[in-house]
């Protein structure tokens, strides 16, 4: 017998998702564009009569592959952050941690659709409202490299040939 994964309640009922077209649905991770069809869960939804939790299961490989293929920058960077943490590509220093945490915070606000993102960006960067609005306008589409650069971090470039002493006179 299936139990509620939250409260362990035993009163569980199947749930159908109803859309304007009738019964049936596709699930689409947030940040993958709005025109794309989603995919079906691996099993129907269920709900708990005691606490109201609704659940189902996706194939995690399908979920990951969908975001890899269709996700905008923000959605794909979220996966990278979940896998590697907010400091994944930054040095293990105070500055590295500060930048990683700052970008992570703005990312989370933008994912949540919060209007606080611009204000918080302005506070963190110490810039004018105009600049904050301009630089956060397309936050969902910015690459990780572009965000790091906004916070003053330019990853070390691979040394150019010019940087080496010529092997021959
Ligand atoms: Zn429950």
Boltz pocket constraint, residues with backbone or C-beta under 6 A from the ligand:
constraints:
  - pocket:
      binder: B
      contacts: [[A, 4], [A, 5], [A, 6], [A, 7], [A, 8], [A, 9], [A, 48], [A, 49], [A, 50], [A, 51], [A, 52], [A, 53]]
      max_distance: 6.0
